[in-house]
Structure formats: structure tokens, C-alpha cells
């Protein structure tokens, strides 16, 4: 499975993700909503408080993240 999550959330909970998501690939987003690492279409995205608040503060970030969510949901 490909999992999309912010880089800072992944870094904060790395041991938990690594333990529970063995064999999964991560697509990590940087603070600008750009892919920092990983590739492909994610199967799931974690919508953390960090991403929610960034989306509320920045219309540009919101639209980038919304496009990613559309890719996941619509394909």
C-alpha cells in the first residue's frame, strides 16, 4: 500500500509507522504540499492536524492537497 502523510508527521511517529506499516511505501509531503519523497498514486492519506491547519491558513496549500486527495478518491 502507498501511504501519503506529511514528512513532519512521519518523522514524529516514525517508529510507529515503521512497526505497523511494514512493507508499505510512504509518499511524504513537505511543508509546501509538494512531494518530498516517494512516488506514485497513494492508496490512503493521513489528514493530520498539521495538514488541516495548513490548509486553513493557505489557499495555495489547500488546493495542492485537494488535488492529491482527488487523485486518491477519483483516480
DORO-578719 format. One record per atom (N, C-alpha, C, O, CB): x, y, z; residue number from 1. Coordinates in Angstrom, 2 decimals. Glycine has a CB too. Example, Ala and Ser with C-alpha at 12.3 -4.5 7.8 and 13.67 -1.06 7.14 Angstrom:
2
{{13.19, -5.69, 7.80}, 1}
{{12.30, -4.50, 7.80}, 1}
{{13.20, -3.30, 7.80}, 1}
{{14.24, -3.32, 8.46}, 1}
{{11.31, -4.47, 9.05}, 1}
{{12.85, -2.25, 7.08}, 2}
{{13.67, -1.06, 7.14}, 2}
{{12.90, 0.03, 7.87}, 2}
{{13.41, 1.14, 8.04}, 2}
{{14.08, -0.60, 5.72}, 2}
END
This chain:
75
{{0.85, -1.17, 0.00}, 1}
{{0.00, 0.00, 0.00}, 1}
{{0.90, 1.24, 0.00}, 1}
{{1.97, 1.25, 0.61}, 1}
{{-0.96, -0.01, 1.22}, 1}
{{0.45, 2.27, -0.68}, 2}
{{1.15, 3.56, -0.68}, 2}
{{0.39, 4.50, 0.25}, 2}
{{-0.81, 4.73, 0.10}, 2}
{{1.26, 4.17, -2.13}, 2}
{{1.12, 5.04, 1.22}, 3}
{{0.53, 5.90, 2.25}, 3}
{{1.10, 7.30, 2.13}, 3}
{{2.32, 7.48, 2.10}, 3}
{{0.79, 5.32, 3.67}, 3}
{{0.22, 8.29, 2.05}, 4}
{{0.64, 9.68, 1.97}, 4}
{{0.47, 10.34, 3.34}, 4}
{{-0.60, 10.24, 3.95}, 4}
{{-0.16, 10.45, 0.87}, 4}
{{1.52, 10.99, 3.79}, 5}
{{1.50, 11.67, 5.09}, 5}
{{2.54, 12.79, 5.04}, 5}
{{3.47, 12.74, 4.24}, 5}
{{1.79, 10.66, 6.28}, 5}
{{2.38, 13.78, 5.88}, 6}
{{3.38, 14.85, 5.90}, 6}
{{4.70, 14.32, 6.45}, 6}
{{4.72, 13.41, 7.29}, 6}
{{2.89, 16.06, 6.75}, 6}
{{5.78, 14.88, 5.96}, 7}
{{7.12, 14.46, 6.41}, 7}
{{7.28, 14.66, 7.90}, 7}
{{7.85, 13.81, 8.59}, 7}
{{8.21, 15.22, 5.65}, 7}
{{6.79, 15.78, 8.42}, 8}
{{6.97, 16.04, 9.85}, 8}
{{6.16, 15.06, 10.71}, 8}
{{6.61, 14.66, 11.78}, 8}
{{6.57, 17.48, 10.19}, 8}
{{4.95, 14.68, 10.25}, 9}
{{4.17, 13.68, 10.99}, 9}
{{4.88, 12.34, 10.94}, 9}
{{4.97, 11.64, 11.95}, 9}
{{2.74, 13.56, 10.41}, 9}
{{5.38, 11.97, 9.76}, 10}
{{6.11, 10.71, 9.64}, 10}
{{7.34, 10.72, 10.56}, 10}
{{7.59, 9.75, 11.28}, 10}
{{6.54, 10.47, 8.18}, 10}
{{8.10, 11.81, 10.53}, 11}
{{9.30, 11.90, 11.37}, 11}
{{8.94, 11.80, 12.86}, 11}
{{9.67, 11.17, 13.62}, 11}
{{10.05, 13.22, 11.10}, 11}
{{7.84, 12.41, 13.26}, 12}
{{7.43, 12.40, 14.66}, 12}
{{6.99, 11.02, 15.14}, 12}
{{7.18, 10.66, 16.30}, 12}
{{6.31, 13.39, 14.88}, 12}
{{6.41, 10.24, 14.23}, 13}
{{5.87, 8.93, 14.61}, 13}
{{6.52, 7.81, 13.80}, 13}
{{5.90, 6.77, 13.56}, 13}
{{4.34, 8.91, 14.40}, 13}
{{7.76, 8.02, 13.39}, 14}
{{8.47, 7.08, 12.52}, 14}
{{8.47, 5.67, 13.07}, 14}
{{8.18, 4.72, 12.33}, 14}
{{9.89, 7.54, 12.32}, 14}
{{8.77, 5.49, 14.33}, 15}
{{8.84, 4.13, 14.88}, 15}
{{7.47, 3.45, 14.83}, 15}
{{7.38, 2.25, 14.58}, 15}
{{9.36, 4.16, 16.33}, 15}
{{6.40, 4.21, 15.06}, 16}
{{5.05, 3.64, 14.99}, 16}
{{4.69, 3.26, 13.55}, 16}
{{4.18, 2.17, 13.30}, 16}
{{4.02, 4.63, 15.54}, 16}
{{4.96, 4.17, 12.61}, 17}
{{4.69, 3.87, 11.19}, 17}
{{5.51, 2.66, 10.73}, 17}
{{4.99, 1.75, 10.09}, 17}
{{5.01, 5.10, 10.31}, 17}
{{6.80, 2.65, 11.07}, 18}
{{7.67, 1.56, 10.65}, 18}
{{7.22, 0.22, 11.22}, 18}
{{7.33, -0.81, 10.56}, 18}
{{9.10, 1.84, 11.05}, 18}
{{6.73, 0.23, 12.45}, 19}
{{6.29, -1.00, 13.10}, 19}
{{4.97, -1.51, 12.54}, 19}
{{4.81, -2.70, 12.30}, 19}
{{6.16, -0.78, 14.61}, 19}
{{4.03, -0.60, 12.31}, 20}
{{2.69, -1.02, 11.91}, 20}
{{2.47, -1.04, 10.40}, 20}
{{1.49, -1.63, 9.92}, 20}
{{1.68, -0.12, 12.53}, 20}
{{3.34, -0.42, 9.65}, 21}
{{3.16, -0.33, 8.19}, 21}
{{4.30, -1.01, 7.46}, 21}
{{4.76, -0.52, 6.43}, 21}
{{3.05, 1.13, 7.75}, 21}
{{4.77, -2.14, 7.98}, 22}
{{5.87, -2.86, 7.35}, 22}
{{5.46, -3.29, 5.94}, 22}
{{4.39, -3.85, 5.74}, 22}
{{6.29, -4.09, 8.19}, 22}
{{6.33, -3.02, 4.99}, 23}
{{6.08, -3.39, 3.60}, 23}
{{5.32, -2.34, 2.82}, 23}
{{5.17, -2.46, 1.61}, 23}
{{5.33, -4.67, 3.56}, 23}
{{4.84, -1.30, 3.50}, 24}
{{4.12, -0.23, 2.80}, 24}
{{5.11, 0.84, 2.35}, 24}
{{6.18, 1.00, 2.93}, 24}
{{3.04, 0.40, 3.72}, 24}
{{4.74, 1.56, 1.31}, 25}
{{5.55, 2.66, 0.80}, 25}
{{4.92, 3.98, 1.25}, 25}
{{3.70, 4.11, 1.31}, 25}
{{5.67, 2.60, -0.76}, 25}
{{5.77, 4.93, 1.57}, 26}
{{5.30, 6.24, 2.01}, 26}
{{5.57, 7.30, 0.96}, 26}
{{6.63, 7.33, 0.33}, 26}
{{5.96, 6.63, 3.33}, 26}
{{4.60, 8.17, 0.79}, 27}
{{4.76, 9.38, 0.00}, 27}
{{4.69, 10.52, 1.00}, 27}
{{3.65, 10.75, 1.61}, 27}
{{3.66, 9.51, -1.15}, 27}
{{5.80, 11.22, 1.17}, 28}
{{5.90, 12.26, 2.19}, 28}
{{5.77, 13.64, 1.57}, 28}
{{6.40, 13.95, 0.56}, 28}
{{7.22, 12.15, 2.95}, 28}
{{4.93, 14.47, 2.19}, 29}
{{4.72, 15.84, 1.73}, 29}
{{5.55, 16.80, 2.56}, 29}
{{5.65, 16.65, 3.78}, 29}
{{3.23, 16.23, 1.80}, 29}
{{6.16, 17.79, 1.91}, 30}
{{6.90, 18.81, 2.63}, 30}
{{5.94, 19.90, 3.11}, 30}
{{4.73, 19.79, 2.92}, 30}
{{8.02, 19.42, 1.73}, 30}
{{6.48, 20.93, 3.71}, 31}
{{5.65, 21.99, 4.30}, 31}
{{4.93, 22.84, 3.25}, 31}
{{4.05, 23.63, 3.60}, 31}
{{6.50, 22.87, 5.17}, 31}
{{5.29, 22.68, 1.99}, 32}
{{4.63, 23.43, 0.91}, 32}
{{3.58, 22.60, 0.18}, 32}
{{2.95, 23.08, -0.77}, 32}
{{5.68, 23.93, -0.09}, 32}
{{3.39, 21.35, 0.62}, 33}
{{2.43, 20.47, -0.03}, 33}
{{2.98, 19.77, -1.25}, 33}
{{2.23, 19.19, -2.04}, 33}
{{1.23, 21.26, -0.42}, 33}
{{4.30, 19.81, -1.41}, 34}
{{4.96, 19.13, -2.52}, 34}
{{5.46, 17.77, -2.03}, 34}
{{5.72, 17.60, -0.84}, 34}
{{6.15, 20.00, -3.09}, 34}
{{5.60, 16.83, -2.94}, 35}
{{6.11, 15.52, -2.56}, 35}
{{7.60, 15.63, -2.27}, 35}
{{8.39, 15.99, -3.14}, 35}
{{5.85, 14.47, -3.67}, 35}
{{7.97, 15.30, -1.03}, 36}
{{9.37, 15.35, -0.61}, 36}
{{10.08, 14.04, -0.93}, 36}
{{11.26, 14.04, -1.27}, 36}
{{9.46, 15.64, 0.90}, 36}
{{9.36, 12.93, -0.83}, 37}
{{9.92, 11.64, -1.21}, 37}
{{8.79, 10.67, -1.50}, 37}
{{7.67, 10.83, -1.02}, 37}
{{10.84, 11.08, -0.09}, 37}
{{9.11, 9.68, -2.30}, 38}
{{8.12, 8.70, -2.71}, 38}
{{7.54, 9.09, -4.06}, 38}
{{7.75, 10.20, -4.55}, 38}
{{7.01, 8.57, -1.66}, 38}
{{6.82, 8.16, -4.64}, 39}
{{6.21, 8.44, -5.93}, 39}
{{5.01, 7.53, -6.13}, 39}
{{4.80, 6.58, -5.39}, 39}
{{7.22, 8.24, -7.07}, 39}
{{4.24, 7.85, -7.14}, 40}
{{3.08, 7.05, -7.47}, 40}
{{1.81, 7.61, -6.88}, 40}
{{1.79, 8.69, -6.27}, 40}
{{3.28, 5.65, -7.01}, 40}
{{0.74, 6.86, -7.06}, 41}
{{-0.58, 7.26, -6.57}, 41}
{{-0.79, 6.64, -5.19}, 41}
{{-0.70, 5.42, -5.04}, 41}
{{-1.70, 6.81, -7.56}, 41}
{{-1.06, 7.47, -4.18}, 42}
{{-1.30, 6.92, -2.84}, 42}
{{-2.63, 6.18, -2.77}, 42}
{{-3.60, 6.54, -3.44}, 42}
{{-1.26, 8.03, -1.79}, 42}
{{-2.66, 5.15, -1.94}, 43}
{{-3.90, 4.42, -1.67}, 43}
{{-4.67, 5.05, -0.53}, 43}
{{-5.89, 4.95, -0.45}, 43}
{{-3.60, 2.96, -1.35}, 43}
{{-3.94, 5.71, 0.35}, 44}
{{-4.54, 6.33, 1.53}, 44}
{{-3.71, 7.55, 1.92}, 44}
{{-2.51, 7.60, 1.68}, 44}
{{-4.63, 5.31, 2.71}, 44}
{{-4.38, 8.54, 2.52}, 45}
{{-3.67, 9.73, 3.01}, 45}
{{-4.09, 10.01, 4.44}, 45}
{{-5.28, 9.97, 4.76}, 45}
{{-3.97, 10.97, 2.10}, 45}
{{-3.13, 10.28, 5.29}, 46}
{{-3.41, 10.68, 6.65}, 46}
{{-3.62, 12.19, 6.66}, 46}
{{-2.73, 12.94, 6.27}, 46}
{{-2.25, 10.26, 7.62}, 46}
{{-4.78, 12.63, 7.09}, 47}
{{-5.06, 14.06, 7.19}, 47}
{{-4.84, 14.46, 8.65}, 47}
{{-5.74, 14.37, 9.48}, 47}
{{-6.54, 14.41, 6.71}, 47}
{{-3.64, 14.91, 8.92}, 48}
{{-3.27, 15.28, 10.28}, 48}
{{-3.72, 16.70, 10.59}, 48}
{{-4.11, 17.45, 9.70}, 48}
{{-1.75, 15.15, 10.48}, 48}
{{-3.67, 17.04, 11.87}, 49}
{{-3.98, 18.42, 12.25}, 49}
{{-3.06, 19.40, 11.54}, 49}
{{-3.48, 20.48, 11.15}, 49}
{{-3.86, 18.59, 13.77}, 49}
{{-1.80, 19.00, 11.37}, 50}
{{-0.84, 19.86, 10.69}, 50}
{{-1.34, 20.21, 9.29}, 50}
{{-1.34, 21.39, 8.91}, 50}
{{0.54, 19.17, 10.61}, 50}
{{-1.76, 19.20, 8.52}, 51}
{{-2.23, 19.46, 7.16}, 51}
{{-3.55, 20.22, 7.16}, 51}
{{-3.77, 21.07, 6.29}, 51}
{{-2.40, 18.15, 6.41}, 51}
{{-4.41, 19.92, 8.12}, 52}
{{-5.69, 20.62, 8.21}, 52}
{{-5.46, 22.11, 8.47}, 52}
{{-6.05, 22.95, 7.79}, 52}
{{-6.57, 20.01, 9.32}, 52}
{{-4.62, 22.44, 9.44}, 53}
{{-4.37, 23.85, 9.76}, 53}
{{-3.62, 24.57, 8.64}, 53}
{{-3.89, 25.74, 8.37}, 53}
{{-3.59, 23.96, 11.07}, 53}
{{-2.69, 23.88, 7.98}, 54}
{{-2.01, 24.49, 6.84}, 54}
{{-3.00, 24.80, 5.73}, 54}
{{-2.92, 25.83, 5.07}, 54}
{{-0.89, 23.58, 6.32}, 54}
{{-3.94, 23.88, 5.53}, 55}
{{-4.97, 24.09, 4.50}, 55}
{{-5.85, 25.29, 4.84}, 55}
{{-6.28, 26.02, 3.95}, 55}
{{-5.82, 22.84, 4.34}, 55}
{{-6.13, 25.48, 6.12}, 56}
{{-6.94, 26.62, 6.53}, 56}
{{-6.19, 27.94, 6.38}, 56}
{{-6.80, 28.97, 6.10}, 56}
{{-7.40, 26.45, 7.97}, 56}
{{-4.88, 27.91, 6.58}, 57}
{{-4.08, 29.14, 6.52}, 57}
{{-3.66, 29.53, 5.10}, 57}
{{-3.46, 30.70, 4.81}, 57}
{{-2.85, 28.98, 7.36}, 57}
{{-3.53, 28.54, 4.22}, 58}
{{-3.00, 28.81, 2.90}, 58}
{{-3.90, 28.21, 1.82}, 58}
{{-4.04, 26.99, 1.71}, 58}
{{-1.58, 28.25, 2.76}, 58}
{{-4.51, 29.08, 1.04}, 59}
{{-5.37, 28.61, -0.04}, 59}
{{-4.55, 27.82, -1.07}, 59}
{{-5.04, 26.83, -1.63}, 59}
{{-6.08, 29.79, -0.72}, 59}
{{-3.34, 28.24, -1.32}, 60}
{{-2.48, 27.53, -2.27}, 60}
{{-2.20, 26.10, -1.78}, 60}
{{-2.31, 25.15, -2.55}, 60}
{{-1.15, 28.30, -2.47}, 60}
{{-1.83, 25.96, -0.50}, 61}
{{-1.58, 24.64, 0.07}, 61}
{{-2.85, 23.80, -0.01}, 61}
{{-2.79, 22.62, -0.37}, 61}
{{-1.09, 24.75, 1.53}, 61}
{{-3.99, 24.40, 0.33}, 62}
{{-5.27, 23.69, 0.30}, 62}
{{-5.53, 23.10, -1.09}, 62}
{{-5.92, 21.94, -1.20}, 62}
{{-6.42, 24.63, 0.70}, 62}
{{-5.31, 23.89, -2.13}, 63}
{{-5.58, 23.41, -3.48}, 63}
{{-4.60, 22.30, -3.90}, 63}
{{-5.00, 21.36, -4.59}, 63}
{{-5.49, 24.57, -4.46}, 63}
{{-3.35, 22.41, -3.48}, 64}
{{-2.39, 21.34, -3.78}, 64}
{{-2.81, 20.04, -3.10}, 64}
{{-2.80, 18.98, -3.71}, 64}
{{-0.96, 21.74, -3.32}, 64}
{{-3.19, 20.15, -1.84}, 65}
{{-3.58, 18.96, -1.09}, 65}
{{-4.90, 18.41, -1.61}, 65}
{{-5.08, 17.19, -1.68}, 65}
{{-3.70, 19.29, 0.41}, 65}
{{-5.82, 19.28, -1.99}, 66}
{{-7.10, 18.84, -2.55}, 66}
{{-6.88, 18.06, -3.84}, 66}
{{-7.56, 17.06, -4.07}, 66}
{{-8.01, 20.05, -2.81}, 66}
{{-5.95, 18.50, -4.68}, 67}
{{-5.66, 17.77, -5.91}, 67}
{{-5.14, 16.37, -5.59}, 67}
{{-5.51, 15.41, -6.27}, 67}
{{-4.62, 18.54, -6.75}, 67}
{{-4.31, 16.24, -4.58}, 68}
{{-3.80, 14.94, -4.18}, 68}
{{-4.93, 14.05, -3.68}, 68}
{{-4.98, 12.87, -4.03}, 68}
{{-2.73, 15.10, -3.09}, 68}
{{-5.84, 14.60, -2.90}, 69}
{{-6.99, 13.84, -2.40}, 69}
{{-7.87, 13.40, -3.57}, 69}
{{-8.37, 12.28, -3.57}, 69}
{{-7.81, 14.69, -1.39}, 69}
{{-8.05, 14.26, -4.56}, 70}
{{-8.84, 13.90, -5.74}, 70}
{{-8.21, 12.72, -6.48}, 70}
{{-8.92, 11.82, -6.95}, 70}
{{-8.98, 15.10, -6.68}, 70}
{{-6.89, 12.72, -6.58}, 71}
{{-6.20, 11.62, -7.23}, 71}
{{-6.47, 10.32, -6.49}, 71}
{{-6.70, 9.28, -7.12}, 71}
{{-4.68, 11.88, -7.29}, 71}
{{-6.46, 10.36, -5.16}, 72}
{{-6.71, 9.17, -4.36}, 72}
{{-8.15, 8.70, -4.55}, 72}
{{-8.39, 7.51, -4.76}, 72}
{{-6.42, 9.45, -2.88}, 72}
{{-9.09, 9.62, -4.46}, 73}
{{-10.51, 9.25, -4.49}, 73}
{{-11.03, 8.94, -5.88}, 73}
{{-11.81, 8.01, -6.07}, 73}
{{-11.33, 10.36, -3.89}, 73}
{{-10.61, 9.72, -6.86}, 74}
{{-11.17, 9.60, -8.20}, 74}
{{-10.28, 8.74, -9.10}, 74}
{{-10.76, 7.99, -9.95}, 74}
{{-11.36, 10.99, -8.83}, 74}
{{-8.97, 8.87, -8.89}, 75}
{{-8.04, 8.10, -9.70}, 75}
{{-7.65, 8.83, -10.86}, 75}
{{-6.86, 8.34, -11.66}, 75}
{{-8.59, 6.83, -10.11}, 75}
END
